Amino acid sequence: MLQSLDAAAVRRWASTCCDELAARRDEIDVLNVFPVADKDTGSNLLATMRAGLDAVLREDGTQVAPGIAAAVLARGAIRGARGNSGVIVSQVLRGLAEAFMDGPAPGAVAGSAVAGSAVAGSGVAGSGVAGSGVAGSGVAGSGAAATLRRGLRRADELATAAVAEPVPGTVLTVLHAAADAAEEAASDDLAAVASAAAAAATHALSETPKQLGVLAQAGVVDAGGLGLVLLLEALVAVVTERPAQFEAAVSVPARDAHTLQVGREGGSEEYEYEVMYLLDGVDEAMVATLRAELSGLGDCVAVVGTGDRDPLWNVHVHCSDVGAAIEAGVRAGRPHRITVARFAEQEERATVGHRFVTGHAVLAMVSGGGVAELLRGEGAAIASATCGVTDLLAVLAGTRARQVTVLAPPGAPVEVAEAAAEQARDTGQDVVVVPTTSAVQALAAIAVHDVERRAADDLVAMTEAAAATRRGELTVADTEALTWAGRCKPGDVLGMVDDEVVLIATDPVTAGRQLVDRMLSVGGELVTLLVGADAPEGIGAALVEYLHSAHPEAEAVCYDGGQQDSMLLVGLE
């Protein structure tokens, strides 16, 4: 039995949490009716914890202090937090991390900067929580037990501050009960305190339908609360060094008439979208302004930060004007990792009552915004070519498809895709990675995709279509070099076919004409042009006009690809 938590124990706890959330994800998803019945709380909690675990596993854990490991876990979870439940759990992890560090770093932001609920003076100092109303209220004891007491109380503060309008009967109620039980535990033994917190959380979970009418009407307990109970029971398993025993019940007691008449208390159904993004380059005053703007646009507003000297913020809101929510972030700082979910689509998928609702899907990893829209329009799910394993896993899960074909450009994206595919297979999703050396090959592959065809046959058809597509490219030389077409100078336009330089020119339009001439010399029926972000204005229209006159036998189409790494991509089928 552990008497203290080191970095290895923190990693085991995070890993155990992920294992148990994965095992009960579908069960938690089914329970999810508040604040929006989008049936994704289990998936969101798992994605959030996996993001934290991935961050910890990337660290060299041999000499890492437990406080550092906990801080890395919390920051990773904040970066990868999904949905209301993920945001709240990220702040639970932050609270525990601050207790390990014996208080937040100097200059840490107060609370979580959420409208109407910031916790004034919430810095952790010494063994009490300064200015939080709990200093000297049961945070007695020493060592790991006292740290856990402080951590759960700080988590209680931060999680409450992460919700614009806290209501009883949610994960916040379960967390508050756990923090109270930890403070009141008579023993200073770590296992005893952890067990008391888990037991109180389990009891509080069973009471949630009496406090929140929408739960009583559905006959379920709070989904986020169940997720938190699993996290606490995982901690008990790690501390006691015994197999996990997850016995949290999901049934509810008899419901009286008054409880059934309680109205919906949050997450108004009038808003169509959930918008989330990460934000940096802002201070607390800017966050306060952002918080006010988002509160005017919708509800379920949460703006939570990492609390360190260079804070990263996770922004969450339910609204109908997606553009306005994102523009508010732009005015405040630098938003990135923007995700938008439409509740109607999530609810439609949830009614199926199963994790997988389609047989086969295609996911394309791309770098150009125009290319992404083209592929999305053809029915492909989209992930950034620069995303990590955790983000890609989230997109894979979001397809709700039993079998997924991933179209990935060469190099790091293929490696990320293979790693994500391996993890996805462990959860029962069959994922196959098909390398594509150019965006035009991805377009050719998705063009022959047929959801009605057997997945194996569809995979063969897409692979053959990609392989049969000749690819050309116009790019600008940045250094002097010797190529197969001669010596080039910086600024020269290089024409390439299948990665080989075949021409050097000074004018992009002239180079484009020569390139398509060379490619069509061996025949072809369809020429696809993808214009890059830095291409000269009008180059696409000029080349289409030239193809119509010089090569009437070939159909020509041109799109704004938006790719950064090439002036023009050419596909020939």
N, C-alpha and C positions, 0 to 999 in steps of 0.2 A: 504494500500500500504506500502511495506517494505521500510524503510530508511537504513537498514543495513541487512547483512546476518549473521545469527547465525548458529550453528551446525545443528539445526533442518531444517533450510532452505536449507542448503547444501544437507542434506539427501533427502528432498522433490525434490530438483532439480535433483539429481541422479535418483531417482525413476521415476520422470516424463520423463526423458530422456529415460530410459529403456522402459517405457510404449509406448512412441511414436515411438521409434526405432522398437519395436516389431510389432506395428501396421503397419509400413511402410517398414518392412524388405524386403518382397518380391518385392516391388516396387523398392527399392534401389538396390537389387540384379540384377534385370533386366537391370538397367542402367549401370551396371559395365562393362566397356569396356577398362579401362586404369588403371594401366599399363599392366594388363593381363586380358583378358575377361573371368575370371573364375566365374563370377556371384555370388560372396560371400561377397561383401562389406557390405551389410546390416547385414548379419549374423555376420561378424567379428566385426562391430561396436557394435552390441547388446551384443555379448559375452564379449567385452572389458569393456563396461559400467556396465554390470552385475557383472563382477569381481570386479570392483571398489565399486559398491553398496553393494555387499556381504561383502566386507572388512569393510565398514562403519557400516553396520548393526550388525556386530560382536562386535563393540566397545560399551562400556557403554556410551551412548550419553547424559546422564543427566548433566554432568559437563564438557563436552568436549568443548574446545574453537573452534571457527569456523576454525581457521588456522589448528588445529590438524585434524579436520574432513576432511578438504580439502586435507591435506597431506595423510591421510589414504586412501581417495578416489583415489588419484593419484597413490599411491604405489600399491594399489590393481589392478588398471587398467593396470599398467606397468607389473605386474606379469601375468595378464590374457590377455594381448594384443594379438590380432590375425590379421595377415595380415598387409600390408602397412597402411591401414586406421586405424587399431587399434593402431599401433605404434604411428602414428601422433596424434591421439586423446589423447593417454596417456600423450603425452608431452604438449598438450593443458591444461589438468588437472593439470599437474605439474606446468605449468606457473602460473595458477590461485592460486594454493596452495602457491607458493613462494611469491606471492603478499600478500596473507592473512597473511603470516608469516613475512611480511615486509622484504623480502629478504631471500635467501637460507641460510642454516646453514653454519657456518664457515667450510671451507674446502670442500665445495660442488664443484663438478666438473664443469668445464666450458663447456657451451653448452651441446651437447649430444654426442660428440665424434664420429662424422660421417665424413667419408673421404671428404676432400676438402671443408667442409662447417661448421666447428666448429666456433662458435661465440666467438671471443676473448673477454676476460673480460666481460663475460655475467652475472656476479653476479648482483642481484638486491640490490641496496643500497638506503636507504631512500625512497624518492618519485620519484626518477629517475632510469633509467637503466644504471648503471655505464659502461662506455666504449662501449655502444652499439649504439651510434650515435643518441639516441633519448632523452638523458637527457635534460630536460628543453624544450622539444618540444611538449608541450601540455599535460603533465602529471600533470597539475595544478589541483587544487580543493582539497577537503578534504573528509575524511570519506570514505564511501563505494563506492561512484562514482570514487574517485581517485584510490582506490584499484582495482576496475574493470578495469580502464584504464591501470594501471600498469600490471595487470594480463594478459590482452589480448595482450599487447605488448610483455611481456615475453613469452607468449604462442606462439606468432608469431616467435620470435627468436628460441625457442627450437624446434618447429615443422619444421622450415626451416632447422635447423641443423640436424634434424633427417633423412633427405633425401640426399643421396650422390650427386644427380644431380637434383636440383629443376627445375621444368618447369612451365610455366604459364598455366592457365586453369585447375588447380587442386584444391584440398582442401586448399593448401597453399595460392593460390590467394584469395580464399574466406575468409580465416582467416586474411590475410593482410588487406583486405578491412574493415573487422570488427574492427581490431585494430586501423586503421587510423580514422574511423568514431567515435570510442569511444574517441580518443584524441581530435578530432575536435568538439565534441558536446559542444554547448555553455552552457548547463545547468550542474550544479553539482548535479542534482537529479539522484539517482541510476536508477530509472525506465527509465528516459530519455536517459541515457547513454546506458543502456542495449538495449533499443528499437532502438537507432541509430545504434548500432553494428549489431543487427539482420537485420534491413532494408538494411544496406549496404551489408551484407553478401548475402541476397536474390538477390539483384541486381547483385552482382558479380557472383553469381551462374548462372544467366541467360546469362551472357556474356562468360562463359567458352567455349562454342562451337566455338566462334570466335577466341579463343586463342590456341585451341588444335584440330588439324585436325581429329584425330580419333573420337572425340566426334561429330564433325560436320558430318562426314561420317555416323555415326550411328544414328544421329538425336536425341541425348540425351545430358543432362547436366552431369557434373561430379558427380558420385555417392557419393564419399567421401565428396564433397562440400555440397550435399544435407543433408548428415548426420550431418555435422557441423551446418548447418542452423537450423535443428531440435533441436540441443542442445542449440543454442542461443535463439530460440523462447521458449524453455522450461524454460530458465532462466527468460525471460520476463514474462511468465505466473506465475512463483513463486514470482517474485518481485512485480508484479501488483496485485497478489492474485485474478486473473481472470482466467476463463477457457482458456485452451490453444487453440490458433487459428493457426493451421499449414497450411499455404497457399503457401508454397514454390512450385513454378511451376517446372515441369519437361520437358515442351515443349521447343523448341529452335527456335530462329529467322531464317529467310531465310538465306541460306548458299550460299556465293558467290563462284566463281570458285577457287579463290586463297585459300580460307579456305579449300576447299575440297581436294586440292592438297598437303596440309601440310603433311609431312611424320610422321611416328611413332617416338615419341621423347623419349621413354624410355621403360623399361621392354621388352627387346628383346625376340622374340619368340623362339630363339635358345636354351633357357634354359628350362629344363623339370620339375624341382622341385622347390618348395618353402620350405625352411628350416628355422625353428625358434627354439630357445631355450633360457632359462634363464641362466645367467652366474653370478657367484659371486666369491669372493676371488681374484679379479684383481684390479690393479690400472690403472690410465689413460694412462700410457705409454704402458702397456700391451694391452689395448683396441686399442690404435693407431696401434700397430703391427697387431692385429686381423683384424682391419678394412682394412688394406692394403692387408692382405692375402685374405680376402673375396672379395675385389674388383678385385683381380686377378682371382678369380674363377667364378664370375658372375656379376649380376647387382642388382638393387634395394636394395643395401646394407644399412642397418640401424642398428646402435648400440646405444641404448638409455638407460639412467640410471635414477635412482631415485634422484640423486643429494644430498643425505645425507651423513653422515659420514661413513656409511657402505653400499655403493651403490649396488643395484641389477641392472643388465643389461639385457635388452631384445635384442636379436640378430636376425636379419632377413636378408635373402639373397635369390635371385633366382639363381639357378645354375644347373649343370648337374651332378657334382660329389658330391653326398650327403656325402659320407664318408670323403672327404677332408674338407668340410665345418664344420663337427662335430669335426674332429681331430684338426682343427685350434682352436676351442673353448677349447679343452682339453689342448692344449699347453698354452693357455692363463690363464685358471683357472678351475673352476668346472662347466661344463654345466649340466643342468638338465631340466626336462619338455621338452624334445626334440620332435618336431612334424615335419613330412615330408608330403607334399601333392604333388601329381603328377597332373600337370595342365591338361593333356589330359583327365584324369578321371573327373576332375571338369568341364571342358568344355563340355564333353559328357553329364554330368548330367544337365548342365545349358541349353542345347538345348531343354530340355523338357518344360521349361518355367513354372515350378511349383515347389513349395517347396518340395513336396513328389514325388519321382520317383520310389519307390518300395512299395509294400504292407506291407511286414513283414520282420523284421530283428532281429537278436540275438546279444546282447552285453554282453560280459563276463568280469567280474572284477576279475583279477588274479594277483598273485604276482611273479610268476616264468617266466623268459624269454622264456624257452623252452615250457612251457605250453601255453604261449601267442601265440607262433608261430604255435603250433598244432591247437589251436582253430581258429586262423586267417586263417590257411590253409583249415579249414572246413567251412569258410565263415562267421565267427563271427567277429563283431567289438570288439575291445579290449580297456579296460580302466584299469588303475592301481587300485589294491585293496585299495590303500592308498589315492586315489584322493579325492578332495572335490566336493561339489555340483556343483560349477561353471564349473570345468573341465569336470565332467560327463555330464552336460547339453550340453557342446560343442560337446562331442562325440556323444551324442544322436542326436543332430541336424545334425551332419555330416553323419549319416546313411541315411538321406533323406528318411526314411521309415515312413509310416503313423502309423504303429504299431510296437513296439519294446518290446522284452522280455529280461529282464536283469537278468543274472545269477550272483548272488552275494554271497560271503562267509558270514558266520554269524558274528554278532557283528556290529561294526561301518560301514563296507561296506553296509550292508543291510539298516542301518539308512540313510546313504548318498544316496543310490539308491532310497529309498522311498521319500526322500525330493526332489530329482531331478525329479522323476517321477511325483510328484504333480505339480511342476512348468512346466514340459513339457506338461502336460495335458492342462494347461491353454493356451498353444499356439496351441492346436489342435492335438498334437501328443499323441497317446494312448500308454502308457508305463505300463508294468506289471513286477513286481519284483518276481523272483523265487529264494528263498534261496537255496544254495548248500553248504553242509558241507565239501566238498572236491573237489579238482580239477578233480578227476576221475569222480565225478558225473557230473561236467560241461561237460566233454568229452562225457559221455554217453548221455547227453541231446542233445548236438549239433550233435551227430551221427544220431539221428532220425529226426533232423530238416528238413523240406521240405517246400521250398518257394512256391510251387504250392498248398500246402494244405491250407484250411481255417485257419486264424490266431488262432481262438479259438481251433480248433482241434489240430493244431500244438503245442499250449501251453500245452494242456492236454498230448499229446504224450511225450513232453520233460520232463514234471513234473513226469510222470510215469516212464520214463527211469531213471531219476536221483534217484527217490525213490527206484527203484528196484536194484540199484547198491550197493553191499556191499563194504565197504571201510576198508582197513587196512592201518597201518602206522608203520614205524620204526622210532624211535626217540631216542635221548640220554638223560638219566636222568642227571639233573644238581644239584640235591639235594638228600639227603637221604629221603625216603618216604615209607610208607606202602601202597601197592597196592593189588588188588584182586589176583595177582599172587605171592604175597609175598613182602618182603622188598627189595627195590632197593638201590644201592649206586650210588654216582656221577660217571658218566662214563659208567654205565650199559646201554645196548641196550634194549629198551622196545618195545615189539610188542603189537600193539593195534588193536582191531576190533571194529568199531563203537564207538570210544571214550573210550573203556574199555581196561585196560591193561590185556593181556592174557598170556604174557610170559616175562621172563627176561633172558637175555643172555649176554655173553661177546664178542662174535664174530658176526659181522653184517651179514655175509653170512649164518651162522648157524641159526641166528634169522630169517632171511628172509625165509629160507626153512621151518622152523617150522610154520611161520606165514601163508604161502600159503597152507601148509598141513592142518592147522586148518580151513582156510577159505573154501577150496575145500572139506572138509569132508561132507558138506551138499549139494554138487553138484555145478555145474557151467560150462559155456562153453567158456568164454573169460576172461583171466587175463591180465589186463593192469598194467604195472609197470612204475612209474614215478620216475626217479632217481634225488635226491636232489643235490644242489650245493656242499654240504660238504660230500657227500657219498664217501666211499672208492672206489678207481678205480677198475673197473671190476665187481662190485657187480651185475649190471644189466645183463651182459652176463652170469655170473655164475648162476643166478636164472633162466634165460630163458633155459639154458642147463638142469638144474635140472627139470624144469617143463616138458620139452620134454621127459625126461626119466621116471620120476616118475608119471606124470599125462598126458599121451598122449591124453587123451580124451578132454583136454582143450587146446584151442589155446592161445598162450602167445605172447604178444607184449611189447616191452620196448622202452621208450623214455627218452631223457634227459629233465627232467622237470625244473631243475634250481631253484626249490623252496628252500627258506632259512630256513623254519621252520620245516622241516622233512628230514630225510635221504632217506626215500623211501615211496612212496604212492602206494597202491595196490588197484585196482578196480576189482571186480568180478561181471560179468554179466551172 
